[in-house]
Amino acid sequence: MPRSKTQKPKSSSTDTPFTPDLSFFAESWEKALESFKNIELSETNLPQLSFDNEKLLEIQGNYVRDATELWNSGLSNDQKLDDKRFQGPAWEHNPLASFAAAIYLLNTKTLMAMTDALHTDTKTQARVKYAVEQLAAASSPSNYLALNADAQQKIIDTKGESLSKGIQNLLHDISQGHVSMTDESLFKVGENVATTKGNVVYENEFFQLIEYTPQTPKVHSTPLLLVPPCINKFYILDLQPKNSFVKFCVDQGFRTYIVSWANPHEELSHASWDDYVGKGVIKAIEVVKEIANVPKINTLGFCVGGTLLTSALAVLAQEKKELVQSATLLTSLVDFEHTGILDVFIDESFVKFRELEFANGGLMSGKDMASTFSFLRPNDLVWNYVVGNYLKGETPPAFDLLYWNSDATNLAGPMYAWYLRNTYLENNLINPCKTIICGQPVDLNLIKLPMYIYGSKEDHIVPIDAAYASTHVFKGKKRFVMGASGHIAGVINPPANNKRSYWTGPDAKFPASLQTWIKAATEHPGSWWTDWSQWLSAHSGTQINAPKKAGRADYKSIEPAPGRYVKVKS
């Protein structure tokens, strides 16, 4: 491999700039490529790896040029680095720290460019890129006290108090088993989160059903059942009054119910996907219908709750039970062809391992799942708090959403293993009669009720393409709405905040490409909640007097909301 030629950079502070000899860079890659050629991948399933030599030469040249310029200028001038981890006077005026940060950023850029130069299958390339991103995030100079100029300055300014507090924070987080993202002592479920008034009117081993107290004299005759994800606590939809989706529903005159999933422990360690669908979603639909004394109800599923809801609707369709008037899917996966970053974890080996692990029951730890989701955004949800909590001795600010994020929920192992194989690995739900749920062959083509489908533009868990794909799965009338921001912030966007925006398009036209839909879509400022409320009102029947008490006949109040189940810890 020939060595690249680089132009000598302009001198920044000396008459004779030093140009480092980085020929080792080319020689190292030459040896690495040769070693790859000698690897035999015959009877194994190991991926085939090779590099684009032209791209490597270009990367090498860019590295030599940038490293030379950095060396000539890095130790002599103050630098402002375009990365929030290295912002502030302490970084700018500490030549050693800023130089280390600049070298780190250059190395990271080069490594990421090398992942793009890798010739392999798409999945392997995504896995390599993910691994490099994790390595880069972990090795940032900002994560280490010896190189973090800001943390060092704080130790000086506080006369060592920040270091002492950081050690206390570290010991506290070790004892609780996770990194603190917020001051968890400031929140208590039922007191300042999950505070909307209501009553538990039904419970079984899988869930409690909460009926919320009407706040308007009249309510819509067709009630609304919310099905949140079972991998999190339900109060993501009822954080605090100012950002509670539940309170919004109640205030709009919808007679609102929600499923509060049990946090599985040993007694549910053998529960299956069928159990969550039949004894969970379908049972909740039946109970709400009986309490409200109506022929049909409206439903809403959020994230995995949407996948469970569509599974339940498919079972009811096969059984010819018309219990549901409409369905709303919020950032929900139904077609699992495009699953984004989560796809890097899923292959036959991984799924088989989980199936063997849970063959005789067991629990998927909520803390393990929470850690996995946090590392999808390592700089924002992991290392940011490591630096703040431990190196700077700061107490993270009170944030209800991050408190909810830390309130982990276990999953029944058999249910989790079934979910992995039939959705992420094999994408069976969209193939008619490919899989059986509650004794019924699943055919989503039979679901023909009106649907409101919402996806978040920057969602890294349910990519917007995947949310949009649901418009091609269901045969009934549909409305697709795209909101700004990500998986949670896009959904929890109350109108009063007047933040962000959302896009709508013709309800009768859903082209194959999302980008084609976006070109014809109209952007609206504010929250999609108001658009959804108008849509749901058209499917919610007439106005009737609000019931004066919760429950009905055999479904009397068991306890006030939010109930016991949501308070159970992993």
Buried (B, 14 or more C-beta within 10 A) or exposed (E): BEBBEBEEBEEBEEEEBEBEEBEEBBEEBBEEBEEEEEEEEEEEEEBEBEBBEEBBBBBBBBBBBBBBBBBBBBBEEEBEBEBEBBBEEBBBEBBEBBBBBBBBBBBBBBBBBBBEBBEBEEEBBBBBBBEBBBEBBBEBBBBBBEBBBBBBBBBEEBEEEBBEBBEEBBEEBEEEEBBBBBBBEEBEBBEBBBBBEBBBBBBEEBBBBBBBBBBBEEBBBBBBBBBBBBBBBBBBBBBBBEBBBBBBBBBBBBBBBBBBBBBBEEEBBBBBBBBBBBBBBBBBBBBBBBBBEBEBBBBBBBBBBBBBBBBBBBBBBBEEEEBBBBBBBBBBBBBBEBBBBBBBBBBEEEBBEBBEEBEEEBBBBBBEBBBEBBBBBBBEBBBBBBBBBBBBBBBBEBBBBBBBBBBBBBBBBBBBBBBBBBBBBBBBBBEEEBBBBBEBBBBBBBBEBBBBBBBBBEBBBBBBBBBBBBBBBBEEBBBBBBBBBBBBBBBBBBBEEEBBBBBBBEBEEBBEEBEEBBEEBEEBEBBBBBBBBEBBBEBBBEBBEBBEEBBBEEBEBBEBBBBEBBBEEB
